Amino acid sequence: MMTRMIRAWGRRVGEADTYDLAELVAFQREVDEAIGAAIATARARATPWSWAEIGDALGISRQAAQQRWGRS
């Protein structure tokens, strides 16, 4: 359901003004931060999720997941 709402929002933004576009981009940042927090929590568990498990869940490689969300 949320996916349909976000897609509809995206379509409506094209009919609106630039403020609405900025709001949509701000929402994307919030979602990215939430994903990062979820991954950090999963990695900090007593039995942490492996990078391979995270990559599989996201449809990317272990290496790609670790490069994007791993600690520097």
PQR file with spaces between the fields and no chain letter, atoms N, CA, C, O and H, PARSE charges and radii, in Angstrom:
ATOM       1  N    MET     1       0.811   -1.185    0.000 -0.4000 1.5000
ATOM       2  CA   MET     1       0.000    0.000    0.000 -0.0000 2.0000
ATOM       3  C    MET     1       0.862    1.260    0.000  0.5500 1.7000
ATOM       4  O    MET     1       0.587    2.198   -0.747 -0.5500 1.4000
ATOM       5  N    MET     2       1.892    1.286    0.825 -0.4000 1.5000
ATOM       6  CA   MET     2       2.757    2.463    0.907 -0.0000 2.0000
ATOM       7  C    MET     2       3.427    2.738   -0.435  0.5500 1.7000
ATOM       8  O    MET     2       3.583    3.895   -0.824 -0.5500 1.4000
ATOM       9  H    MET     2       2.116    0.523    1.433  0.4000 1.0000
ATOM      10  N    THR     3       3.815    1.707   -1.130 -0.4000 1.5000
ATOM      11  CA   THR     3       4.463    1.888   -2.437 -0.0000 2.0000
ATOM      12  C    THR     3       3.550    2.612   -3.408  0.5500 1.7000
ATOM      13  O    THR     3       3.985    3.522   -4.113 -0.5500 1.4000
ATOM      14  H    THR     3       3.689    0.767   -0.814  0.4000 1.0000
ATOM      15  N    ARG     4       2.292    2.215   -3.449 -0.4000 1.5000
ATOM      16  CA   ARG     4       1.336    2.891   -4.353 -0.0000 2.0000
ATOM      17  C    ARG     4       1.157    4.349   -3.976  0.5500 1.7000
ATOM      18  O    ARG     4       1.060    5.213   -4.848 -0.5500 1.4000
ATOM      19  H    ARG     4       1.938    1.476   -2.876  0.4000 1.0000
ATOM      20  N    MET     5       1.114    4.625   -2.683 -0.4000 1.5000
ATOM      21  CA   MET     5       0.946    6.004   -2.232 -0.0000 2.0000
ATOM      22  C    MET     5       2.147    6.864   -2.640  0.5500 1.7000
ATOM      23  O    MET     5       1.980    7.997   -3.091 -0.5500 1.4000
ATOM      24  H    MET     5       1.193    3.923   -1.976  0.4000 1.0000
ATOM      25  N    ILE     6       3.337    6.327   -2.480 -0.4000 1.5000
ATOM      26  CA   ILE     6       4.535    7.084   -2.831 -0.0000 2.0000
ATOM      27  C    ILE     6       4.607    7.316   -4.343  0.5500 1.7000
ATOM      28  O    ILE     6       4.965    8.407   -4.786 -0.5500 1.4000
ATOM      29  H    ILE     6       3.472    5.407   -2.113  0.4000 1.0000
ATOM      30  N    ARG     7       4.271    6.306   -5.125 -0.4000 1.5000
ATOM      31  CA   ARG     7       4.258    6.476   -6.582 -0.0000 2.0000
ATOM      32  C    ARG     7       3.245    7.528   -7.004  0.5500 1.7000
ATOM      33  O    ARG     7       3.528    8.344   -7.881 -0.5500 1.4000
ATOM      34  H    ARG     7       3.980    5.419   -4.765  0.4000 1.0000
ATOM      35  N    ALA     8       2.075    7.519   -6.392 -0.4000 1.5000
ATOM      36  CA   ALA     8       1.055    8.522   -6.712 -0.0000 2.0000
ATOM      37  C    ALA     8       1.544    9.910   -6.306  0.5500 1.7000
ATOM      38  O    ALA     8       1.325   10.882   -7.030 -0.5500 1.4000
ATOM      39  H    ALA     8       1.846    6.856   -5.679  0.4000 1.0000
ATOM      40  N    TRP     9       2.196   10.005   -5.172 -0.4000 1.5000
ATOM      41  CA   TRP     9       2.768   11.271   -4.725 -0.0000 2.0000
ATOM      42  C    TRP     9       3.763   11.793   -5.755  0.5500 1.7000
ATOM      43  O    TRP     9       3.753   12.975   -6.099 -0.5500 1.4000
ATOM      44  H    TRP     9       2.375    9.216   -4.584  0.4000 1.0000
ATOM      45  N    GLY    10       4.617   10.904   -6.243 -0.4000 1.5000
ATOM      46  CA   GLY    10       5.588   11.285   -7.260 -0.0000 2.0000
ATOM      47  C    GLY    10       4.924   11.831   -8.518  0.5500 1.7000
ATOM      48  O    GLY    10       5.383   12.819   -9.091 -0.5500 1.4000
ATOM      49  H    GLY    10       4.626    9.944   -5.964  0.4000 1.0000
ATOM      50  N    ARG    11       3.850   11.189   -8.941 -0.4000 1.5000
ATOM      51  CA   ARG    11       3.136   11.676  -10.129 -0.0000 2.0000
ATOM      52  C    ARG    11       2.525   13.051   -9.877  0.5500 1.7000
ATOM      53  O    ARG    11       2.555   13.920  -10.749 -0.5500 1.4000
ATOM      54  H    ARG    11       3.477   10.387   -8.475  0.4000 1.0000
ATOM      55  N    ARG    12       1.972   13.244   -8.681 -0.4000 1.5000
ATOM      56  CA   ARG    12       1.345   14.529   -8.357 -0.0000 2.0000
ATOM      57  C    ARG    12       2.363   15.654   -8.229  0.5500 1.7000
ATOM      58  O    ARG    12       2.049   16.806   -8.528 -0.5500 1.4000
ATOM      59  H    ARG    12       1.948   12.538   -7.973  0.4000 1.0000
ATOM      60  N    VAL    13       3.574   15.339   -7.791 -0.4000 1.5000
ATOM      61  CA   VAL    13       4.607   16.358   -7.633 -0.0000 2.0000
ATOM      62  C    VAL    13       4.890   17.042   -8.965  0.5500 1.7000
ATOM      63  O    VAL    13       5.138   18.248   -9.001 -0.5500 1.4000
ATOM      64  H    VAL    13       3.829   14.403   -7.549  0.4000 1.0000
ATOM      65  N    GLY    14       4.856   16.296  -10.047 -0.4000 1.5000
ATOM      66  CA   GLY    14       5.082   16.887  -11.361 -0.0000 2.0000
ATOM      67  C    GLY    14       4.041   17.927  -11.732  0.5500 1.7000
ATOM      68  O    GLY    14       4.294   18.786  -12.577 -0.5500 1.4000
ATOM      69  H    GLY    14       4.655   15.317  -10.018  0.4000 1.0000
ATOM      70  N    GLU    15       2.884   17.857  -11.113 -0.4000 1.5000
ATOM      71  CA   GLU    15       1.803   18.814  -11.371 -0.0000 2.0000
ATOM      72  C    GLU    15       1.839   19.976  -10.372  0.5500 1.7000
ATOM      73  O    GLU    15       1.087   20.940  -10.519 -0.5500 1.4000
ATOM      74  H    GLU    15       2.679   17.159  -10.427  0.4000 1.0000
ATOM      75  N    ALA    16       2.697   19.892   -9.370 -0.4000 1.5000
ATOM      76  CA   ALA    16       2.700   20.877   -8.285 -0.0000 2.0000
ATOM      77  C    ALA    16       3.843   21.879   -8.468  0.5500 1.7000
ATOM      78  O    ALA    16       4.219   22.205   -9.594 -0.5500 1.4000
ATOM      79  H    ALA    16       3.307   19.109   -9.251  0.4000 1.0000
ATOM      80  N    ASP    17       4.390   22.361   -7.353 -0.4000 1.5000
ATOM      81  CA   ASP    17       5.491   23.316   -7.442 -0.0000 2.0000
ATOM      82  C    ASP    17       6.773   22.717   -6.885  0.5500 1.7000
ATOM      83  O    ASP    17       6.787   21.576   -6.423 -0.5500 1.4000
ATOM      84  H    ASP    17       4.085   22.097   -6.438  0.4000 1.0000
ATOM      85  N    THR    18       7.846   23.495   -6.932 -0.4000 1.5000
ATOM      86  CA   THR    18       9.147   22.966   -6.524 -0.0000 2.0000
ATOM      87  C    THR    18       9.214   22.638   -5.043  0.5500 1.7000
ATOM      88  O    THR    18      10.006   21.785   -4.641 -0.5500 1.4000
ATOM      89  H    THR    18       7.834   24.422   -7.307  0.4000 1.0000
ATOM      90  N    TYR    19       8.404   23.291   -4.221 -0.4000 1.5000
ATOM      91  CA   TYR    19       8.374   22.962   -2.801 -0.0000 2.0000
ATOM      92  C    TYR    19       7.982   21.499   -2.610  0.5500 1.7000
ATOM      93  O    TYR    19       8.556   20.804   -1.771 -0.5500 1.4000
ATOM      94  H    TYR    19       7.760   23.984   -4.547  0.4000 1.0000
ATOM      95  N    ASP    20       7.012   21.034   -3.382 -0.4000 1.5000
ATOM      96  CA   ASP    20       6.576   19.643   -3.268 -0.0000 2.0000
ATOM      97  C    ASP    20       7.678   18.680   -3.690  0.5500 1.7000
ATOM      98  O    ASP    20       7.810   17.598   -3.118 -0.5500 1.4000
ATOM      99  H    ASP    20       6.545   21.599   -4.063  0.4000 1.0000
ATOM     100  N    LEU    21       8.465   19.063   -4.681 -0.4000 1.5000
ATOM     101  CA   LEU    21       9.606   18.231   -5.096 -0.0000 2.0000
ATOM     102  C    LEU    21      10.624   18.156   -3.961  0.5500 1.7000
ATOM     103  O    LEU    21      11.157   17.084   -3.674 -0.5500 1.4000
ATOM     104  H    LEU    21       8.358   19.942   -5.146  0.4000 1.0000
ATOM     105  N    ALA    22      10.893   19.287   -3.319 -0.4000 1.5000
ATOM     106  CA   ALA    22      11.826   19.301   -2.190 -0.0000 2.0000
ATOM     107  C    ALA    22      11.323   18.413   -1.052  0.5500 1.7000
ATOM     108  O    ALA    22      12.119   17.739   -0.399 -0.5500 1.4000
ATOM     109  H    ALA    22      10.459   20.157   -3.552  0.4000 1.0000
ATOM     110  N    GLU    23      10.023   18.406   -0.811 -0.4000 1.5000
ATOM     111  CA   GLU    23       9.440   17.552    0.230 -0.0000 2.0000
ATOM     112  C    GLU    23       9.626   16.069   -0.103  0.5500 1.7000
ATOM     113  O    GLU    23       9.908   15.259    0.780 -0.5500 1.4000
ATOM     114  H    GLU    23       9.376   18.953   -1.341  0.4000 1.0000
ATOM     115  N    LEU    24       9.469   15.728   -1.366 -0.4000 1.5000
ATOM     116  CA   LEU    24       9.639   14.338   -1.791 -0.0000 2.0000
ATOM     117  C    LEU    24      11.090   13.893   -1.597  0.5500 1.7000
ATOM     118  O    LEU    24      11.342   12.773   -1.153 -0.5500 1.4000
ATOM     119  H    LEU    24       9.240   16.386   -2.084  0.4000 1.0000
ATOM     120  N    VAL    25      12.029   14.754   -1.925 -0.4000 1.5000
ATOM     121  CA   VAL    25      13.446   14.435   -1.738 -0.0000 2.0000
ATOM     122  C    VAL    25      13.778   14.335   -0.248  0.5500 1.7000
ATOM     123  O    VAL    25      14.556   13.469    0.150 -0.5500 1.4000
ATOM     124  H    VAL    25      11.824   15.664   -2.286  0.4000 1.0000
ATOM     125  N    ALA    26      13.205   15.200    0.572 -0.4000 1.5000
ATOM     126  CA   ALA    26      13.417   15.111    2.019 -0.0000 2.0000
ATOM     127  C    ALA    26      12.894   13.785    2.562  0.5500 1.7000
ATOM     128  O    ALA    26      13.509   13.189    3.446 -0.5500 1.4000
ATOM     129  H    ALA    26      12.572   15.904    0.249  0.4000 1.0000
ATOM     130  N    PHE    27      11.764   13.322    2.037 -0.4000 1.5000
ATOM     131  CA   PHE    27      11.214   12.031    2.431 -0.0000 2.0000
ATOM     132  C    PHE    27      12.190   10.906    2.073  0.5500 1.7000
ATOM     133  O    PHE    27      12.383    9.973    2.853 -0.5500 1.4000
ATOM     134  H    PHE    27      11.264   13.806    1.318  0.4000 1.0000
ATOM     135  N    GLN    28      12.795   11.000    0.902 -0.4000 1.5000
ATOM     136  CA   GLN    28      13.773    9.989    0.488 -0.0000 2.0000
ATOM     137  C    GLN    28      14.936    9.936    1.478  0.5500 1.7000
ATOM     138  O    GLN    28      15.398    8.853    1.839 -0.5500 1.4000
ATOM     139  H    GLN    28      12.637   11.758    0.269  0.4000 1.0000
ATOM     140  N    ARG    29      15.400   11.084    1.910 -0.4000 1.5000
ATOM     141  CA   ARG    29      16.496   11.121    2.891 -0.0000 2.0000
ATOM     142  C    ARG    29      16.089   10.439    4.192  0.5500 1.7000
ATOM     143  O    ARG    29      16.872    9.697    4.786 -0.5500 1.4000
ATOM     144  H    ARG    29      15.025   11.963    1.617  0.4000 1.0000
ATOM     145  N    GLU    30      14.854   10.698    4.631 -0.4000 1.5000
ATOM     146  CA   GLU    30      14.355   10.065    5.860 -0.0000 2.0000
ATOM     147  C    GLU    30      14.315    8.550    5.727  0.5500 1.7000
ATOM     148  O    GLU    30      14.704    7.827    6.645 -0.5500 1.4000
ATOM     149  H    GLU    30      14.218   11.301    4.149  0.4000 1.0000
ATOM     150  N    VAL    31      13.842    8.073    4.578 -0.4000 1.5000
ATOM     151  CA   VAL    31      13.788    6.630    4.342 -0.0000 2.0000
ATOM     152  C    VAL    31      15.199    6.048    4.315  0.5500 1.7000
ATOM     153  O    VAL    31      15.438    4.985    4.888 -0.5500 1.4000
ATOM     154  H    VAL    31      13.526    8.660    3.833  0.4000 1.0000
ATOM     155  N    ASP    32      16.125    6.722    3.663 -0.4000 1.5000
ATOM     156  CA   ASP    32      17.512    6.248    3.630 -0.0000 2.0000
ATOM     157  C    ASP    32      18.103    6.159    5.037  0.5500 1.7000
ATOM     158  O    ASP    32      18.804    5.201    5.361 -0.5500 1.4000
ATOM     159  H    ASP    32      15.931    7.586    3.198  0.4000 1.0000
ATOM     160  N    GLU    33      17.815    7.164    5.872 -0.4000 1.5000
ATOM     161  CA   GLU    33      18.290    7.134    7.257 -0.0000 2.0000
ATOM     162  C    GLU    33      17.663    5.984    8.037  0.5500 1.7000
ATOM     163  O    GLU    33      18.337    5.344    8.843 -0.5500 1.4000
ATOM     164  H    GLU    33      17.245    7.942    5.609  0.4000 1.0000
ATOM     165  N    ALA    34      16.389    5.719    7.807 -0.4000 1.5000
ATOM     166  CA   ALA    34      15.707    4.619    8.494 -0.0000 2.0000
ATOM     167  C    ALA    34      16.303    3.269    8.089  0.5500 1.7000
ATOM     168  O    ALA    34      16.465    2.380    8.926 -0.5500 1.4000
ATOM     169  H    ALA    34      15.842    6.239    7.151  0.4000 1.0000
ATOM     170  N    ILE    35      16.624    3.123    6.813 -0.4000 1.5000
ATOM     171  CA   ILE    35      17.252    1.884    6.343 -0.0000 2.0000
ATOM     172  C    ILE    35      18.619    1.727    6.993  0.5500 1.7000
ATOM     173  O    ILE    35      18.967    0.637    7.447 -0.5500 1.4000
ATOM     174  H    ILE    35      16.492    3.845    6.134  0.4000 1.0000
ATOM     175  N    GLY    36      19.387    2.792    7.041 -0.4000 1.5000
ATOM     176  CA   GLY    36      20.695    2.737    7.692 -0.0000 2.0000
ATOM     177  C    GLY    36      20.590    2.357    9.153  0.5500 1.7000
ATOM     178  O    GLY    36      21.391    1.563    9.647 -0.5500 1.4000
ATOM     179  H    GLY    36      19.104    3.677    6.671  0.4000 1.0000
ATOM     180  N    ALA    37      19.611    2.914    9.855 -0.4000 1.5000
ATOM     181  CA   ALA    37      19.411    2.583   11.266 -0.0000 2.0000
ATOM     182  C    ALA    37      19.007    1.123   11.437  0.5500 1.7000
ATOM     183  O    ALA    37      19.463    0.454   12.365 -0.5500 1.4000
ATOM     184  H    ALA    37      18.960    3.559    9.454  0.4000 1.0000
ATOM     185  N    ALA    38      18.155    0.631   10.547 -0.4000 1.5000
ATOM     186  CA   ALA    38      17.732   -0.773   10.620 -0.0000 2.0000
ATOM     187  C    ALA    38      18.925   -1.703   10.408  0.5500 1.7000
ATOM     188  O    ALA    38      19.065   -2.712   11.100 -0.5500 1.4000
ATOM     189  H    ALA    38      17.785    1.174    9.794  0.4000 1.0000
ATOM     190  N    ILE    39      19.771   -1.362    9.460 -0.4000 1.5000
ATOM     191  CA   ILE    39      20.940   -2.212    9.183 -0.0000 2.0000
ATOM     192  C    ILE    39      21.929   -2.142   10.344  0.5500 1.7000
ATOM     193  O    ILE    39      22.486   -3.166   10.741 -0.5500 1.4000
ATOM     194  H    ILE    39      19.657   -0.543    8.898  0.4000 1.0000
ATOM     195  N    ALA    40      22.151   -0.953   10.890 -0.4000 1.5000
ATOM     196  CA   ALA    40      23.058   -0.833   12.036 -0.0000 2.0000
ATOM     197  C    ALA    40      22.551   -1.650   13.214  0.5500 1.7000
ATOM     198  O    ALA    40      23.340   -2.302   13.897 -0.5500 1.4000
ATOM     199  H    ALA    40      21.698   -0.122   10.567  0.4000 1.0000
ATOM     200  N    THR    41      21.248   -1.625   13.460 -0.4000 1.5000
ATOM     201  CA   THR    41      20.664   -2.404   14.545 -0.0000 2.0000
ATOM     202  C    THR    41      20.811   -3.899   14.277  0.5500 1.7000
ATOM     203  O    THR    41      21.140   -4.664   15.183 -0.5500 1.4000
ATOM     204  H    THR    41      20.607   -1.096   12.904  0.4000 1.0000
ATOM     205  N    ALA    42      20.572   -4.310   13.048 -0.4000 1.5000
ATOM     206  CA   ALA    42      20.700   -5.728   12.690 -0.0000 2.0000
ATOM     207  C    ALA    42      22.140   -6.210   12.848  0.5500 1.7000
ATOM     208  O    ALA    42      22.379   -7.352   13.241 -0.5500 1.4000
ATOM     209  H    ALA    42      20.305   -3.688   12.312  0.4000 1.0000
ATOM     210  N    ARG    43      23.085   -5.344   12.544 -0.4000 1.5000
ATOM     211  CA   ARG    43      24.497   -5.713   12.684 -0.0000 2.0000
ATOM     212  C    ARG    43      24.948   -5.710   14.137  0.5500 1.7000
ATOM     213  O    ARG    43      25.930   -6.369   14.478 -0.5500 1.4000
ATOM     214  H    ARG    43      22.891   -4.417   12.225  0.4000 1.0000
ATOM     215  N    ALA    44      24.235   -4.968   15.012 -0.4000 1.5000
ATOM     216  CA   ALA    44      24.617   -4.860   16.424 -0.0000 2.0000
ATOM     217  C    ALA    44      23.916   -5.879   17.318  0.5500 1.7000
ATOM     218  O    ALA    44      24.160   -5.914   18.524 -0.5500 1.4000
ATOM     219  H    ALA    44      23.437   -4.433   14.735  0.4000 1.0000
ATOM     220  N    ARG    45      23.057   -6.699   16.745 -0.4000 1.5000
ATOM     221  CA   ARG    45      22.335   -7.710   17.535 -0.0000 2.0000
ATOM     222  C    ARG    45      23.301   -8.683   18.187  0.5500 1.7000
ATOM     223  O    ARG    45      24.463   -8.784   17.792 -0.5500 1.4000
ATOM     224  H    ARG    45      22.859   -6.670   15.765  0.4000 1.0000
ATOM     225  N    ALA    46      22.807   -9.399   19.192 -0.4000 1.5000
ATOM     226  CA   ALA    46      23.628  -10.430   19.839 -0.0000 2.0000
ATOM     227  C    ALA    46      24.093  -11.452   18.805  0.5500 1.7000
ATOM     228  O    ALA    46      25.234  -11.913   18.843 -0.5500 1.4000
ATOM     229  H    ALA    46      21.863   -9.317   19.512  0.4000 1.0000
ATOM     230  N    THR    47      23.204  -11.798   17.890 -0.4000 1.5000
ATOM     231  CA   THR    47      23.549  -12.638   16.743 -0.0000 2.0000
ATOM     232  C    THR    47      23.342  -11.763   15.505  0.5500 1.7000
ATOM     233  O    THR    47      22.251  -11.731   14.937 -0.5500 1.4000
ATOM     234  H    THR    47      22.277  -11.423   17.859  0.4000 1.0000
ATOM     235  N    PRO    48      24.395  -11.055   15.094 -0.5600 1.5000
ATOM     236  CA   PRO    48      24.219  -10.077   14.015  0.2800 2.0000
ATOM     237  C    PRO    48      23.920  -10.718   12.672  0.5500 1.7000
ATOM     238  O    PRO    48      24.353  -11.832   12.379 -0.5500 1.4000
ATOM     239  N    TRP    49      23.169   -9.983   11.868 -0.4000 1.5000
ATOM     240  CA   TRP    49      22.943  -10.415   10.492 -0.0000 2.0000
ATOM     241  C    TRP    49      24.250  -10.255    9.737  0.5500 1.7000
ATOM     242  O    TRP    49      24.982   -9.286    9.936 -0.5500 1.4000
ATOM     243  H    TRP    49      22.817   -9.078   12.107  0.4000 1.0000
ATOM     244  N    SER    50      24.533  -11.206    8.878 -0.4000 1.5000
ATOM     245  CA   SER    50      25.741  -11.107    8.057 -0.0000 2.0000
ATOM     246  C    SER    50      25.490  -10.141    6.903  0.5500 1.7000
ATOM     247  O    SER    50      24.347   -9.843    6.558 -0.5500 1.4000
ATOM     248  H    SER    50      23.939  -11.994    8.716  0.4000 1.0000
ATOM     249  N    TRP    51      26.583   -9.660    6.315 -0.4000 1.5000
ATOM     250  CA   TRP    51      26.446   -8.803    5.131 -0.0000 2.0000
ATOM     251  C    TRP    51      25.796   -9.569    3.987  0.5500 1.7000
ATOM     252  O    TRP    51      25.090   -8.986    3.164 -0.5500 1.4000
ATOM     253  H    TRP    51      27.511   -9.903    6.595  0.4000 1.0000
ATOM     254  N    ALA    52      26.033  -10.870    3.935 -0.4000 1.5000
ATOM     255  CA   ALA    52      25.396  -11.697    2.895 -0.0000 2.0000
ATOM     256  C    ALA    52      23.882  -11.738    3.090  0.5500 1.7000
ATOM     257  O    ALA    52      23.133  -11.632    2.120 -0.5500 1.4000
ATOM     258  H    ALA    52      26.606  -11.344    4.603  0.4000 1.0000
ATOM     259  N    GLU    53      23.421  -11.891    4.342 -0.4000 1.5000
ATOM     260  CA   GLU    53      21.982  -11.897    4.619 -0.0000 2.0000
ATOM     261  C    GLU    53      21.349  -10.555    4.261  0.5500 1.7000
ATOM     262  O    GLU    53      20.267  -10.503    3.675 -0.5500 1.4000
ATOM     263  H    GLU    53      24.030  -11.977    5.130  0.4000 1.0000
ATOM     264  N    ILE    54      22.032   -9.480    4.617 -0.4000 1.5000
ATOM     265  CA   ILE    54      21.511   -8.147    4.310 -0.0000 2.0000
ATOM     266  C    ILE    54      21.472   -7.947    2.798  0.5500 1.7000
ATOM     267  O    ILE    54      20.479   -7.464    2.254 -0.5500 1.4000
ATOM     268  H    ILE    54      22.911   -9.522    5.093  0.4000 1.0000
ATOM     269  N    GLY    55      22.546   -8.318    2.130 -0.4000 1.5000
ATOM     270  CA   GLY    55      22.585   -8.206    0.672 -0.0000 2.0000
ATOM     271  C    GLY    55      21.479   -9.011    0.012  0.5500 1.7000
ATOM     272  O    GLY    55      20.817   -8.523   -0.904 -0.5500 1.4000
ATOM     273  H    GLY    55      23.352   -8.711    2.572  0.4000 1.0000
ATOM     274  N    ASP    56      21.274  -10.245    0.472 -0.4000 1.5000
ATOM     275  CA   ASP    56      20.204  -11.083   -0.079 -0.0000 2.0000
ATOM     276  C    ASP    56      18.833  -10.437    0.104  0.5500 1.7000
ATOM     277  O    ASP    56      18.009  -10.444   -0.810 -0.5500 1.4000
ATOM     278  H    ASP    56      21.812  -10.641    1.216  0.4000 1.0000
ATOM     279  N    ALA    57      18.597   -9.879    1.289 -0.4000 1.5000
ATOM     280  CA   ALA    57      17.304   -9.246    1.568 -0.0000 2.0000
ATOM     281  C    ALA    57      17.065   -8.044    0.662  0.5500 1.7000
ATOM     282  O    ALA    57      15.924   -7.746    0.310 -0.5500 1.4000
ATOM     283  H    ALA    57      19.268   -9.872    2.031  0.4000 1.0000
ATOM     284  N    LEU    58      18.142   -7.355    0.284 -0.4000 1.5000
ATOM     285  CA   LEU    58      18.022   -6.147   -0.528 -0.0000 2.0000
ATOM     286  C    LEU    58      18.214   -6.395   -2.022  0.5500 1.7000
ATOM     287  O    LEU    58      18.065   -5.483   -2.835 -0.5500 1.4000
ATOM     288  H    LEU    58      19.069   -7.598    0.570  0.4000 1.0000
ATOM     289  N    GLY    59      18.545   -7.629   -2.373 -0.4000 1.5000
ATOM     290  CA   GLY    59      18.744   -7.951   -3.783 -0.0000 2.0000
ATOM     291  C    GLY    59      20.046   -7.406   -4.343  0.5500 1.7000
ATOM     292  O    GLY    59      20.150   -7.116   -5.534 -0.5500 1.4000
ATOM     293  H    GLY    59      18.666   -8.370   -1.713  0.4000 1.0000
ATOM     294  N    ILE    60      21.047   -7.269   -3.464 -0.4000 1.5000
ATOM     295  CA   ILE    60      22.364   -6.803   -3.891 -0.0000 2.0000
ATOM     296  C    ILE    60      23.415   -7.749   -3.331  0.5500 1.7000
ATOM     297  O    ILE    60      23.095   -8.632   -2.536 -0.5500 1.4000
ATOM     298  H    ILE    60      20.962   -7.505   -2.496  0.4000 1.0000
ATOM     299  N    SER    61      24.655   -7.574   -3.736 -0.4000 1.5000
ATOM     300  CA   SER    61      25.713   -8.450   -3.243 -0.0000 2.0000
ATOM     301  C    SER    61      26.110   -8.084   -1.817  0.5500 1.7000
ATOM     302  O    SER    61      25.817   -6.992   -1.330 -0.5500 1.4000
ATOM     303  H    SER    61      24.915   -6.857   -4.382  0.4000 1.0000
ATOM     304  N    ARG    62      26.775   -9.016   -1.171 -0.4000 1.5000
ATOM     305  CA   ARG    62      27.306   -8.782    0.171 -0.0000 2.0000
ATOM     306  C    ARG    62      28.250   -7.587    0.151  0.5500 1.7000
ATOM     307  O    ARG    62      28.212   -6.727    1.031 -0.5500 1.4000
ATOM     308  H    ARG    62      27.012   -9.903   -1.566  0.4000 1.0000
ATOM     309  N    GLN    63      29.098   -7.556   -0.876 -0.4000 1.5000
ATOM     310  CA   GLN    63      30.069   -6.481   -0.983 -0.0000 2.0000
ATOM     311  C    GLN    63      29.390   -5.117   -1.147  0.5500 1.7000
ATOM     312  O    GLN    63      29.809   -4.133   -0.538 -0.5500 1.4000
ATOM     313  H    GLN    63      29.129   -8.254   -1.591  0.4000 1.0000
ATOM     314  N    ALA    64      28.344   -5.066   -1.969 -0.4000 1.5000
ATOM     315  CA   ALA    64      27.633   -3.801   -2.188 -0.0000 2.0000
ATOM     316  C    ALA    64      26.986   -3.316   -0.897  0.5500 1.7000
ATOM     317  O    ALA    64      27.017   -2.124   -0.591 -0.5500 1.4000
ATOM     318  H    ALA    64      28.003   -5.866   -2.464  0.4000 1.0000
ATOM     319  N    ALA    65      26.400   -4.238   -0.141 -0.4000 1.5000
ATOM     320  CA   ALA    65      25.775   -3.864    1.134 -0.0000 2.0000
ATOM     321  C    ALA    65      26.814   -3.335    2.107  0.5500 1.7000
ATOM     322  O    ALA    65      26.601   -2.311    2.757 -0.5500 1.4000
ATOM     323  H    ALA    65      26.374   -5.206   -0.389  0.4000 1.0000
ATOM     324  N    GLN    66      27.926   -4.026    2.205 -0.4000 1.5000
ATOM     325  CA   GLN    66      28.969   -3.608    3.139 -0.0000 2.0000
ATOM     326  C    GLN    66      29.581   -2.270    2.722  0.5500 1.7000
ATOM     327  O    GLN    66      29.883   -1.434    3.573 -0.5500 1.4000
ATOM     328  H    GLN    66      28.098   -4.857    1.677  0.4000 1.0000
ATOM     329  N    GLN    67      29.763   -2.069    1.430 -0.4000 1.5000
ATOM     330  CA   GLN    67      30.311   -0.797    0.965 -0.0000 2.0000
ATOM     331  C    GLN    67      29.366    0.359    1.265  0.5500 1.7000
ATOM     332  O    GLN    67      29.816    1.450    1.618 -0.5500 1.4000
ATOM     333  H    GLN    67      29.518   -2.748    0.739  0.4000 1.0000
ATOM     334  N    ARG    68      28.076    0.136    1.130 -0.4000 1.5000
ATOM     335  CA   ARG    68      27.111    1.221    1.336 -0.0000 2.0000
ATOM     336  C    ARG    68      26.865    1.512    2.810  0.5500 1.7000
ATOM     337  O    ARG    68      26.797    2.675    3.208 -0.5500 1.4000
ATOM     338  H    ARG    68      27.710   -0.750    0.844  0.4000 1.0000
ATOM     339  N    TRP    69      26.730    0.458    3.633 -0.4000 1.5000
ATOM     340  CA   TRP    69      26.327    0.669    5.016 -0.0000 2.0000
ATOM     341  C    TRP    69      27.363    0.253    6.045  0.5500 1.7000
ATOM     342  O    TRP    69      27.132    0.405    7.245 -0.5500 1.4000
ATOM     343  H    TRP    69      26.785   -0.486    3.309  0.4000 1.0000
ATOM     344  N    GLY    70      28.496   -0.268    5.602 -0.4000 1.5000
ATOM     345  CA   GLY    70      29.541   -0.674    6.559 -0.0000 2.0000
ATOM     346  C    GLY    70      30.269    0.528    7.131  0.5500 1.7000
ATOM     347  O    GLY    70      30.226    1.627    6.578 -0.5500 1.4000
ATOM     348  H    GLY    70      28.684   -0.392    4.628  0.4000 1.0000
ATOM     349  N    ARG    71      30.925    0.299    8.233 -0.4000 1.5000
ATOM     350  CA   ARG    71      31.691    1.384    8.854 -0.0000 2.0000
ATOM     351  C    ARG    71      32.964    1.617    8.062  0.5500 1.7000
ATOM     352  O    ARG    71      33.570    0.685    7.533 -0.5500 1.4000
ATOM     353  H    ARG    71      30.960   -0.593    8.683  0.4000 1.0000
ATOM     354  N    SER    72      33.349    2.862    7.993 -0.4000 1.5000
ATOM     355  CA   SER    72      34.570    3.226    7.258 -0.0000 2.0000
ATOM     356  C    SER    72      35.801    2.910    8.061  0.5500 1.7000
ATOM     357  O    SER    72      36.917    3.150    7.600 -0.5500 1.4000
ATOM     358  H    SER    72      32.857    3.619    8.423  0.4000 1.0000
